[in-house]
Amino acid sequence: MFKKVLIANRGEIALRVLRACKELGISTVAVHSTADNAAMHVRLADESVCIGPPPSRDSYLNIPQILAACEITGADAVHPGYGFLSENARFADILDAHNVTFIGPTAQHIRTMGDKIEAKRTAKRLGIPVVPGSDGAVETDTDALRIAREIGFPVLVKASAGGGGRGMKVAQTEADLPLALATARSEAGSAFGDDAVYIEKYLEKPRHIEVQVFGDGAGEAIHLGERDCSLQRRHQKVWEEANSPALTPEQREKIGSIVANAMRKLSYRGAGTIEFLYENGEFYFIEMNTRLQVEHPVTEAITGLDLVHEQIRVAAGLGLSLKQSEVKFSGHAIECRINAEDPRTFAPSPGKITHYHTPGGLGVRIDSAVYQGYSIPPFYDSLIGKLIVSGRDRAECLMRLRRTLDEIVVDGIKTTLPLFRDLVGNDDIIRGDYDIHWLEHYLAGETAAG
């Protein structure tokens, strides 16, 4: 087992990793920017190192500074959390070259799954169902039109190196395709330095279903069920559930077995998430995230497994702590991402938290690194924290969520809490009847308020 882990992140995920390390008896190193001098993970870590000024590129993305912090403190492993350097293959390679363990997949797997086109090819080769579309990047508008006609309109033009909805455009008809291609290429080039795009069939009303997997890097892998992440705004997840209200146990086991088998063939190491669009009983692979997900706590709630403990075990060469036959699912869990944003316009709302009170009781968890008097800096993601509730079934879970949303207090800044208070009473949400477009329609006033 590792002696000292450097946590190359900030906010709630840095605190989440720190807690797991402490429970395993591992010393911790917090790195931080000057804007995060008073951050909770910095206060609680055994050691801390300032790695630069507030801009991410000068601190949390500054590989030389993070490597120097490893050398100064003697850290023998790095946990990247999510975001920042968590899916940076070059970072993983550099750590390996300096005999520091990257708590995550191999650099090669990060590269393969980080390229959307190569990821789709790999998924298809491994037996994972994929969305009909081009086999690779489309070079010309003529090629794009031919492929679009073959799979049928509407189609989705996507950036090969994309993420977060950037470089993604819908063409409803042939007439829409040239503009969609040009816009997607332009956005992709600006955002990722790579203007390659590919084409997929556009599904009208899919759900976003993702399957949590774990591999030991030596040919063994398990799945931990699925999460439903269909409530999204601009392709960003807002509310996540486990298990999905749309799937049966038989469907869950079928798709879980497919992805676990694929990870065995790949000899995948660590935590990963296979993301699908799901429509009319069919799953279509969209991407794989080679890291811990923001929404991992809902999986922990229904399995009783600590996913960060598991990541550390696997990275240390100790293998998986359980077999597939030992994975048991119990109850239901929902996570709400509470952001420092206006609940209607979603404009960022940094500033000082003047009053802060968290709910408690059975089945209630708060993953947050804020406290009363803490100032949300304007430099980073607006996530304040995650409210996770669990119950014996979905109905109990929703009632518990409603109660906790009435209890939680975050004053001094605008937050998305009012949105969740609206959603938890909405008839469509209560029925579990929603798709990836539902929230956008709701916010635009096109969906009944319930």
C-alpha positions in Angstrom: 0.0 0.0 0.0 1.1 3.6 -0.6 2.7 5.6 2.2 1.8 9.1 0.9 -0.7 10.2 -1.7 -0.6 13.7 -3.3 -4.1 14.8 -4.3 -3.9 16.8 -7.5 -7.2 18.5 -7.3 -9.3 20.9 -5.2 -12.8 21.3 -3.8 -15.1 18.5 -2.8 -13.3 15.8 -4.7 -10.0 16.6 -3.1 -11.7 16.3 0.3 -13.4 13.1 -0.8 -10.0 11.5 -1.8 -8.4 12.8 1.4 -11.0 11.1 3.6 -10.5 7.8 1.8 -6.7 8.0 2.2 -7.1 8.7 6.0 -9.3 5.7 6.4 -6.7 3.6 4.7 -3.9 5.0 6.9 -2.2 6.8 4.1 -0.6 10.2 4.6 -1.9 13.0 2.4 -0.5 16.0 0.5 -2.7 18.8 -0.7 -1.6 21.0 -3.5 -3.4 24.3 -4.0 -3.4 27.6 -5.7 -3.1 30.9 -3.8 -6.8 31.3 -4.2 -7.3 28.0 -2.2 -5.1 28.8 0.8 -8.1 28.4 3.1 -9.7 25.4 1.4 -10.9 22.6 3.6 -8.7 19.9 1.9 -5.6 22.1 2.6 -6.6 22.5 6.2 -7.1 18.8 6.8 -4.2 17.3 4.8 -1.0 16.1 6.5 1.0 18.4 4.3 0.2 21.1 1.7 2.2 22.7 -1.1 1.2 25.9 -2.9 1.7 25.2 -6.6 0.9 28.6 -8.2 -1.5 31.5 -8.7 -5.3 31.1 -9.2 -5.5 30.4 -13.0 -5.7 26.6 -13.4 -3.1 26.6 -16.1 -0.6 28.0 -13.6 -1.5 25.7 -10.7 -3.8 22.6 -11.0 -2.8 22.0 -14.6 0.9 22.8 -14.0 2.6 19.4 -14.3 6.1 20.6 -13.4 4.8 22.2 -10.2 2.8 19.1 -9.2 5.8 16.8 -9.9 8.0 19.1 -7.8 5.5 18.8 -5.0 5.8 15.0 -5.2 9.5 15.2 -5.0 9.5 17.7 -2.1 7.0 15.7 0.0 8.1 12.2 -1.0 4.6 11.3 -2.3 4.7 7.8 -3.9 1.3 8.2 -5.7 -1.0 10.8 -7.1 -4.8 10.8 -7.2 -6.1 13.2 -9.9 -9.7 13.2 -8.8 -11.8 14.3 -11.8 -11.3 17.2 -14.3 -7.9 18.9 -14.5 -5.3 16.2 -15.2 -7.4 13.1 -14.5 -7.5 12.1 -18.2 -4.2 13.5 -19.2 -2.1 10.6 -20.6 1.1 12.8 -20.7 0.7 13.4 -17.0 0.4 9.7 -16.3 3.5 9.0 -18.4 5.5 11.7 -16.6 4.6 10.3 -13.2 5.5 6.8 -14.3 8.9 8.0 -15.5 9.5 9.5 -12.1 8.4 6.3 -10.2 5.3 7.9 -8.9 2.1 5.9 -9.3 -0.8 7.5 -11.1 -4.0 6.3 -9.4 -5.9 5.6 -12.6 -5.8 3.7 -15.9 -2.7 3.3 -18.0 -1.7 6.2 -20.2 -2.5 4.1 -23.3 -6.1 3.5 -22.2 -6.5 7.2 -21.4 -5.3 8.0 -24.9 -7.5 5.4 -26.6 -10.7 6.5 -24.8 -9.8 10.2 -25.0 -10.1 10.1 -28.8 -13.8 9.8 -29.4 -13.3 8.2 -32.8 -10.8 5.6 -31.6 -12.9 5.0 -28.5 -15.9 4.2 -30.7 -13.8 1.8 -32.8 -12.4 0.1 -29.7 -15.9 -0.2 -28.2 -17.2 -1.8 -31.4 -14.2 -4.2 -31.4 -14.9 -5.2 -27.8 -18.5 -6.0 -28.4 -20.1 -2.8 -27.0 -23.1 -1.6 -29.0 -22.4 1.8 -30.7 -24.4 4.5 -32.3 -24.6 4.1 -36.1 -22.3 6.6 -37.8 -19.0 7.2 -39.5 -16.1 4.9 -38.9 -13.7 7.8 -38.3 -13.4 11.5 -39.0 -15.2 12.8 -42.1 -12.8 14.7 -44.3 -15.2 16.4 -46.8 -18.8 17.7 -46.8 -19.5 15.2 -49.6 -18.4 12.2 -47.5 -20.5 13.6 -44.6 -23.6 13.9 -46.8 -23.1 10.3 -48.1 -22.8 8.9 -44.5 -25.7 11.0 -43.2 -27.9 9.7 -46.0 -26.9 6.1 -45.2 -27.8 6.3 -41.5 -30.7 8.8 -42.0 -31.4 12.3 -40.7 -31.3 13.8 -38.2 -27.6 13.4 -37.5 -25.2 14.7 -34.9 -21.8 16.2 -35.9 -19.3 15.7 -33.0 -15.7 16.8 -32.3 -13.3 13.9 -32.2 -11.5 15.4 -29.2 -14.7 16.9 -27.8 -16.4 17.1 -24.4 -18.9 19.2 -22.5 -21.1 19.7 -25.5 -18.5 21.8 -27.4 -18.1 21.0 -31.1 -21.4 19.2 -31.2 -24.2 20.2 -33.7 -27.4 18.7 -34.9 -28.4 18.6 -38.6 -32.1 17.9 -38.9 -32.0 17.8 -42.7 -29.5 17.8 -45.6 -29.8 21.5 -45.9 -28.6 21.9 -42.3 -25.5 19.7 -42.7 -23.0 22.2 -44.2 -23.5 24.7 -41.4 -23.4 22.1 -38.7 -20.1 20.7 -40.1 -18.5 24.2 -40.3 -19.7 25.3 -36.9 -18.6 22.0 -35.2 -15.2 22.1 -36.8 -14.7 25.8 -35.8 -15.7 25.1 -32.2 -13.6 22.0 -32.0 -10.5 23.7 -33.4 -10.9 26.6 -30.9 -11.7 24.4 -27.9 -9.4 21.4 -28.4 -6.9 22.4 -31.1 -8.2 19.6 -33.3 -11.0 20.3 -35.8 -11.7 16.7 -36.7 -15.4 15.7 -36.6 -17.4 12.6 -37.1 -21.1 11.8 -37.6 -23.6 9.8 -35.6 -27.2 9.1 -35.8 -29.1 11.6 -33.7 -31.5 9.9 -31.3 -34.7 11.9 -30.7 -35.5 11.2 -27.0 -32.8 9.1 -25.5 -31.8 8.7 -21.8 -28.2 9.0 -20.7 -27.2 5.8 -19.0 -23.7 5.1 -17.8 -22.2 1.9 -16.4 -19.6 1.9 -13.6 -16.8 -0.5 -14.2 -13.6 -1.5 -12.4 -10.7 -3.5 -13.7 -7.6 -4.8 -12.0 -5.3 -4.3 -15.0 -4.6 -8.1 -15.2 -7.7 -9.3 -17.0 -10.4 -9.2 -14.3 -13.2 -6.6 -14.3 -16.6 -6.1 -12.7 -19.5 -3.7 -13.2 -21.3 -1.9 -10.4 -24.6 -1.2 -12.1 -25.7 1.9 -13.9 -26.5 5.5 -13.2 -29.2 7.6 -15.0 -27.8 11.0 -15.9 -30.5 12.1 -18.2 -31.3 15.4 -16.5 -28.9 17.7 -18.2 -28.4 21.3 -19.2 -26.2 22.0 -22.2 -24.8 18.5 -21.9 -23.8 19.0 -18.3 -25.3 16.6 -15.8 -27.5 18.1 -13.1 -29.2 15.2 -11.3 -28.1 11.6 -11.3 -29.8 8.4 -10.1 -28.9 4.8 -9.4 -30.4 2.6 -10.5 -32.1 4.0 -13.6 -35.9 4.1 -13.3 -36.0 3.1 -17.0 -34.2 -0.3 -16.8 -35.2 -3.7 -15.6 -32.8 -5.9 -13.5 -32.4 -8.1 -16.6 -31.4 -5.1 -18.8 -29.0 -4.0 -16.1 -27.3 -7.3 -15.9 -27.1 -7.7 -19.7 -25.4 -4.3 -20.4 -23.3 -4.7 -17.2 -22.0 -8.0 -18.3 -21.2 -6.7 -21.8 -19.1 -3.8 -20.5 -17.4 -5.9 -17.8 -16.4 -8.5 -20.4 -15.1 -5.7 -22.6 -12.9 -4.3 -19.8 -11.5 -7.8 -19.2 -10.5 -8.0 -22.9 -8.9 -4.6 -22.6 -7.1 -5.5 -19.3 -8.4 -2.2 -18.1 -7.1 -0.9 -14.7 -9.0 1.2 -12.2 -12.3 3.0 -12.3 -14.1 3.7 -15.6 -17.5 4.7 -16.9 -19.0 3.5 -20.1 -21.6 6.1 -21.2 -24.6 5.2 -23.4 -27.6 6.8 -25.0 -30.6 4.5 -24.4 -33.7 4.5 -26.5 -36.4 2.0 -27.2 -34.7 -0.8 -25.3 -31.3 -0.3 -27.1 -28.0 0.9 -25.8 -25.6 3.0 -27.9 -22.1 3.7 -26.7 -21.1 7.4 -26.8 -17.8 7.6 -24.7 -15.8 6.2 -21.9 -14.5 8.3 -19.0 -11.3 6.9 -17.7 -11.6 8.4 -14.2 -13.9 8.7 -11.2 -17.2 10.4 -12.0 -18.7 13.4 -10.1 -21.8 11.2 -9.5 -19.9 8.2 -8.1 -21.6 8.5 -4.7 -24.9 7.2 -5.9 -23.2 3.9 -6.9 -21.6 3.8 -3.5 -25.0 4.3 -1.9 -26.6 1.3 -3.6 -23.5 -1.1 -3.4 -21.9 -0.1 -0.1 -18.5 0.0 -1.9 -16.1 2.8 -1.5 -14.9 3.6 -5.0 -11.9 5.6 -4.0 -10.7 2.9 -1.7 -11.1 0.5 -4.6 -9.1 2.9 -6.9 -6.3 3.0 -4.4 -6.3 -0.8 -3.9 -6.0 -1.5 -7.6 -3.3 1.1 -8.2 -1.3 -0.4 -5.4 -1.5 -3.8 -7.1 -3.8 -5.4 -4.5 -6.5 -6.2 -7.1 -10.3 -5.9 -6.7 -11.8 -6.3 -3.3 -14.7 -8.4 -4.6 -16.0 -10.5 -7.4 -19.0 -9.8 -9.6 -21.0 -12.4 -7.8 -20.4 -10.5 -4.6 -21.7 -7.2 -5.9 -25.2 -6.6 -4.4 -27.6 -3.7 -5.2 -29.8 -2.3 -2.5 -32.3 0.5 -2.7 -32.2 3.7 -4.7 -30.0 6.9 -4.6 -30.2 10.4 -6.1 -27.5 13.1 -6.3 -28.1 16.8 -6.9 -25.2 18.9 -8.0 -25.5 22.2 -6.1 -23.7 24.9 -8.0 -22.9 28.6 -7.2 -25.1 29.7 -10.1 -28.3 31.6 -10.7 -31.0 28.9 -10.7 -32.6 30.3 -13.9 -29.9 32.0 -15.9 -27.1 29.8 -14.6 -24.8 32.7 -14.4 -21.9 32.0 -12.0 -22.4 33.4 -8.5 -19.0 33.5 -6.7 -18.8 35.1 -3.3 -18.9 34.6 0.5 -21.2 32.0 2.1 -22.8 33.9 5.0 -24.9 31.0 6.4 -24.5 27.3 5.8 -26.4 24.5 7.3 -26.5 20.9 6.0 -29.3 18.4 6.4 -28.8 15.1 8.2 -30.6 11.9 9.1 -30.7 8.4 7.7 -29.6 8.1 4.0 -28.3 11.6 3.7 -24.8 12.5 2.5 -23.2 15.8 1.7 -20.0 15.9 -0.4 -18.8 19.4 -0.1 -15.7 21.4 0.9 -17.4 24.7 1.7 -18.1 26.1 5.2 -19.8 29.2 6.7 -17.6 32.2 5.9 -15.9 30.4 2.9 -15.7 32.5 -0.3 -16.3 30.7 -3.5 -13.5 31.8 -5.9 -14.4 32.9 -9.4 -11.6 30.9 -11.1 -13.0 27.4 -11.1 -16.0 25.1 -11.5 -19.0 26.5 -9.7 -19.8 23.2 -7.9 -20.5 23.9 -4.2 -21.2 20.3 -3.3 -23.3 17.3 -3.9 -26.4 16.3 -2.0 -26.9 12.5 -2.1 -29.9 10.8 -0.6 -30.8 7.1 -0.6 -33.8 5.0 0.4 -35.2 1.5 0.2 -36.9 2.4 -3.1 -37.2 5.4 -5.4 -40.4 6.7 -3.7 -38.7 6.8 -0.3 -35.7 8.4 -1.9 -37.7 11.2 -3.5 -39.5 12.0 -0.2 -36.2 12.1 1.6 -34.7 14.4 -1.0 -37.7 16.7 -0.7 -37.2 16.8 3.1 -33.4 17.5 2.8 -33.9 20.2 0.3 -36.1 22.0 2.8 -33.4 21.8 5.4 -30.3 22.8 3.5 -29.2 26.5 3.8 -26.6 28.2 1.6 -26.9 32.0 2.0 -24.8 34.9 0.6 -24.7 33.6 -3.0 -27.1 32.4 -5.6 -27.4 28.6 -5.9 -29.3 26.0 -7.9 -31.2 24.8 -4.9 -34.5 26.4 -6.0 -34.3 24.4 -9.2 -34.1 21.1 -7.3 -36.9 22.1 -5.0 -39.0 22.6 -8.1 -37.9 19.3 -9.8 -38.5 17.0 -6.8 -42.2 17.8 -7.0 -42.6 17.6 -10.7 -44.9 14.8 -12.0 -42.6 13.7 -14.8 -39.6 13.5 -12.4 -41.7 11.6 -9.8 -42.7 9.1 -12.6 -39.1 8.9 -13.8 -40.4 9.9 -17.2 -37.7 12.1 -18.7 -34.9 12.1 -21.4 -31.8 14.1 -22.0 -33.8 17.0 -23.5 -36.4 17.2 -20.7 -34.6 19.8 -18.5 -33.9 22.1 -21.3 -37.6 22.1 -22.3 -38.6 22.6 -18.7 -36.3 25.6 -18.2 -37.6 27.1 -21.5 -41.2 26.7 -20.1 -42.0 24.0 -22.6 -42.6 21.3 -20.0 -45.4 21.3 -17.5 -44.4 22.5 -14.0 -46.0 19.4 -12.4 
